Every structure is written in structure tokens, then in C-alpha cells.
Amino acid sequence: MPTNDYGQSVGDPLPDWAPARLPEALRLEGQHCNLERLDPDRHAAELFAAFSSASDGRDWTYMPVGPFDSFDDYRVWAEDAAAQTDPRHYAVIAAPTGRAVGTLSLMRHDPANGVIEVGYVAFSPLLQRTAAATEAQYLLMRYAFDDLGYRRYEWKCDALNEPSRRAAARLGFTYEGTFRQAVVTKGRNRDTAWFSLLDGEWPHVRRAFESWLERSNFTPEGRQIAPLRAAQTKTLSP
């Protein structure tokens, strides 16, 4: 641990640090999906149809918005979201169909400190538990670390949202703790669970994603052969 002239412990110096850049990409391309800047004219109708394929509104329980009772309601939200720069919302476009099936965003941009968060993850039943769902997360991570130069990538969720917590762990995030009574959302208390991925951890996580996403890891029907956890373990092997 380095010390200063007074013998006090201080953080590691960062002599080469330069602030990260704000997210501006219009499109990020992958094998199973592409991410496109949310555009209500192009995406809202497809997204509402995809979300409407769910049997109930449980996917919106822990979200600050939704569920949406009508297309008009969703269109209003999409127009507002698309006009924002933080969060920067992206539509997930399924490669086989070319249709929008979910959204996610980069938010709480802090380029001076190199911190950014993924949030507003709304995946329809057409996207959930598919290779495209995992690849969408990978594409946004890769963009934040490799293109924009961030050093910390955050994931936060309602502490009671077990599926989100499992997803964070599966994707390579580290749980850091829970902020009690952090937010009031939809008239309820929310304790917020914090997770992070650091730039020093990203090369290993990236290799695991790339190994898992290889076409040889999927059946002709698109089902995974080996889980992402196996790819993470494999990339740690000497």
C-alpha cells in the first residue's frame, strides 16, 4: 500500500489516467443481436408487442416504470427515454428477425472518475434466456471498457430481485453490499444491492464471453452446450 509524505496510506497512483468518454454510439453489432440507439419511430411498436407477449406484468415489478397498459403509454415513455442522454437507452435487435425485443441503457455517467452503470434492463419473453440476451450485456460492457475507457461498470438492483442478482453474478459482477432504504419506488421502500466489474477484471470476463459466444457452443436450435460459468472457469485455467 503506498503512503504519502506523512506516512498515511493512500490509493494507488494513476499517472496515465484520462477521463472516459460519454456514450454516443448509434449501433453496436454482434452475432445474435445488435444494439441500436432507442428510436420510438422504429422500435416502439415492436417493443410493445414483444413486452405484450408476457402472460402478466411480473417483469416490471422491480423496474421504476411499467407495466404499460397500452401502446400509447409505452410510446410516451419511449419518446421521453429516447430524448435523454443519461440514461442512454438502446434497443436490442434480435439478429434472426431484425425486430426489437428489449431495451437496456448506460446510465449515471461519470467520465471524470471512469464510472458508468448498466440499467433499465427490460428484456421481453422473446429475449429472455437466449444467447442474444447475454450478448447484449457483453456488447454494452465491451463498449464501455474498450471503446469509452471506463474503469468501473456498475449493476444495481432491488435487493429482493433474485433474478437480477443471479444475472449479475452470472455475468461476472462482484457483489459489494446493500444500501438500505436507498430509494422509494412505486410507493415502496427499496434496498439496493450493488455490484461492480472493474477494468482489471474485464479481460478475463471478456474472454469468457467470447468463448461462450462461439458458434460451436450452440446447437442448431440455438441452445447453449456449455454454460457461461464453464467458460469463466476455463479462461482462468493455466
C-alpha positions in Angstrom: 0.0 0.0 0.0 1.6 3.3 -1.0 2.0 6.1 1.6 2.3 9.8 1.3 4.9 12.2 2.9 3.0 12.0 6.2 3.1 8.2 6.4 -0.6 7.9 5.6 -1.8 5.0 3.4 -3.2 6.3 0.1 -4.6 4.8 -3.1 -2.5 3.6 -5.9 -1.4 6.4 -8.2 -2.9 6.6 -11.7 -0.4 8.6 -13.7 -1.8 7.6 -17.0 -5.5 8.1 -16.2 -7.6 10.2 -18.6 -11.3 10.7 -18.2 -13.6 8.3 -20.1 -15.9 9.4 -22.9 -19.6 9.7 -22.9 -21.6 7.0 -24.8 -22.6 8.2 -28.2 -22.7 5.0 -30.3 -25.7 4.7 -32.6 -25.2 0.9 -33.2 -23.2 -2.0 -31.6 -23.1 -5.1 -33.7 -23.0 -8.7 -32.5 -23.7 -12.3 -33.8 -27.0 -12.9 -32.1 -28.2 -9.3 -31.7 -27.4 -5.7 -32.4 -27.9 -2.7 -30.1 -29.4 0.4 -31.6 -30.0 3.8 -30.1 -33.6 3.8 -29.0 -35.8 5.3 -31.7 -39.6 5.4 -30.9 -40.5 5.6 -34.6 -38.5 2.4 -35.4 -38.7 0.5 -32.2 -41.7 1.4 -30.0 -44.3 -0.7 -31.8 -42.1 -3.8 -31.9 -41.0 -3.4 -28.3 -44.6 -3.0 -27.0 -45.6 -6.1 -29.0 -42.7 -8.1 -27.5 -43.4 -7.0 -24.0 -47.1 -7.8 -24.5 -46.2 -11.4 -25.2 -45.7 -11.9 -21.4 -48.6 -13.5 -19.6 -48.5 -10.9 -16.8 -46.6 -7.8 -15.6 -44.1 -9.5 -13.2 -41.1 -8.5 -15.3 -41.8 -4.8 -14.4 -42.2 -5.4 -10.6 -38.7 -4.1 -9.8 -38.5 -1.6 -12.6 -39.2 2.1 -11.9 -41.6 2.1 -14.8 -44.2 -0.2 -16.3 -46.1 -2.3 -16.9 -47.7 -0.3 -19.8 -51.4 -0.8 -20.4 -51.4 0.5 -23.9 -49.1 1.2 -26.8 -49.8 4.9 -26.4 -48.5 4.7 -22.8 -45.4 2.9 -23.9 -44.8 5.3 -26.8 -44.9 8.2 -24.4 -42.2 6.5 -22.2 -40.1 5.6 -25.2 -40.2 9.2 -26.6 -39.1 10.5 -23.2 -36.4 7.9 -22.8 -35.0 8.4 -26.3 -34.7 12.1 -25.7 -32.4 11.6 -22.7 -28.7 11.4 -22.8 -28.3 9.9 -19.3 -29.6 7.2 -19.3 -28.6 6.4 -22.9 -31.2 3.8 -23.9 -30.6 1.1 -26.5 -33.0 -1.3 -28.2 -31.9 -4.9 -28.5 -32.5 -6.1 -32.1 -32.7 -9.9 -32.5 -30.4 -10.9 -35.4 -32.7 -13.6 -36.9 -35.8 -11.4 -37.1 -34.4 -7.9 -37.1 -37.0 -6.9 -34.6 -36.6 -5.0 -31.3 -37.2 -7.4 -28.3 -35.8 -5.5 -25.3 -34.0 -2.5 -24.0 -31.1 -1.6 -21.7 -29.1 1.6 -21.0 -25.9 3.1 -19.9 -26.6 5.5 -17.1 -25.2 7.6 -14.2 -22.3 8.6 -16.5 -19.2 9.8 -14.5 -16.4 10.0 -17.1 -14.2 12.1 -14.8 -13.9 9.1 -12.4 -14.4 6.4 -15.1 -17.7 5.0 -13.6 -20.8 4.0 -15.5 -23.8 1.8 -14.8 -25.9 -0.5 -16.8 -29.6 -0.2 -16.0 -33.2 -0.1 -17.2 -32.8 -3.7 -18.4 -36.2 -4.7 -19.8 -36.0 -8.0 -21.7 -39.2 -9.3 -23.2 -40.0 -13.1 -23.2 -38.7 -13.2 -26.8 -35.3 -12.2 -25.5 -35.0 -13.8 -22.0 -32.8 -16.8 -21.6 -31.4 -16.5 -25.2 -27.9 -16.1 -26.5 -28.9 -12.6 -27.6 -29.7 -11.6 -24.0 -26.2 -12.4 -22.8 -24.6 -10.9 -25.9 -26.5 -7.7 -25.4 -24.9 -7.3 -22.0 -21.5 -8.2 -23.4 -21.7 -5.6 -26.2 -22.5 -2.8 -23.8 -19.7 -3.9 -21.4 -17.2 -4.1 -24.3 -18.2 -0.6 -25.5 -17.9 0.9 -22.0 -14.5 -0.6 -21.3 -12.7 -1.0 -24.6 -14.1 2.0 -26.5 -15.0 4.6 -23.9 -12.3 3.8 -21.3 -14.3 3.3 -18.1 -12.7 1.7 -15.2 -15.8 0.7 -13.2 -19.0 -0.7 -14.5 -21.9 -1.0 -12.1 -25.0 -3.1 -11.7 -27.6 -2.1 -9.2 -31.0 -3.8 -8.4 -33.7 -4.1 -5.8 -32.2 -6.3 -3.1 -35.3 -8.5 -3.3 -34.9 -9.0 -7.1 -33.3 -12.5 -7.0 -33.3 -13.0 -10.8 -31.3 -9.7 -11.2 -28.9 -10.7 -8.5 -28.3 -14.1 -10.2 -27.8 -12.4 -13.5 -25.2 -10.1 -12.1 -23.2 -13.0 -10.6 -23.5 -15.0 -13.9 -22.2 -12.1 -15.9 -19.1 -11.7 -13.8 -20.0 -8.9 -11.4 -18.9 -8.8 -7.8 -21.5 -8.1 -5.0 -20.3 -5.2 -2.9 -23.1 -4.7 -0.4 -26.7 -3.4 0.1 -27.7 0.2 0.6 -30.6 0.1 3.0 -33.7 2.3 2.3 -31.9 3.7 -0.7 -34.9 4.5 -2.9 -38.7 4.9 -2.8 -40.1 3.4 -6.0 -43.7 2.8 -6.9 -44.6 3.8 -3.3 -42.4 1.1 -1.8 -39.1 1.0 0.0 -36.2 -0.3 -2.0 -33.0 -1.6 -0.5 -30.4 -1.5 -3.4 -27.9 -4.3 -4.0 -24.6 -3.0 -5.6 -22.4 -5.0 -7.9 -19.4 -3.9 -10.0 -17.0 -5.1 -12.7 -13.6 -3.4 -12.8 -11.3 -2.7 -15.8 -8.7 -5.1 -14.4 -11.3 -7.9 -14.2 -12.7 -7.2 -17.7 -10.1 -9.0 -19.8 -10.9 -12.3 -18.1 -14.7 -11.7 -18.3 -14.4 -10.7 -21.9 -12.5 -13.9 -22.8 -15.2 -15.9 -21.1 -18.0 -14.1 -23.0 -16.2 -14.6 -26.3 -15.6 -18.3 -25.6 -19.2 -18.8 -24.7 -20.5 -16.9 -27.7 -18.6 -19.1 -30.2 -21.0 -20.8 -32.6 -19.6 -24.2 -31.7 -21.1 -23.7 -28.2 -24.7 -23.7 -29.6 -26.9 -26.4 -31.1 -28.6 -25.7 -34.5 -31.7 -24.8 -32.4 -29.7 -22.1 -30.6 -29.4 -23.8 -27.2 -26.1 -23.5 -25.3 -23.9 -26.5 -24.9 -21.7 -25.3 -22.1 -22.8 -22.6 -19.6 -21.1 -19.2 -19.2 -19.8 -20.3 -15.8 -17.8 -23.1 -17.5 -16.3 -20.6 -19.9 -15.3 -18.4 -17.0 -13.6 -21.3 -15.2 -11.9 -22.4 -18.5 -10.4 -19.0 -19.1 -8.9 -19.0 -15.5 -7.1 -22.3 -16.2 -3.3 -22.1 -16.9 
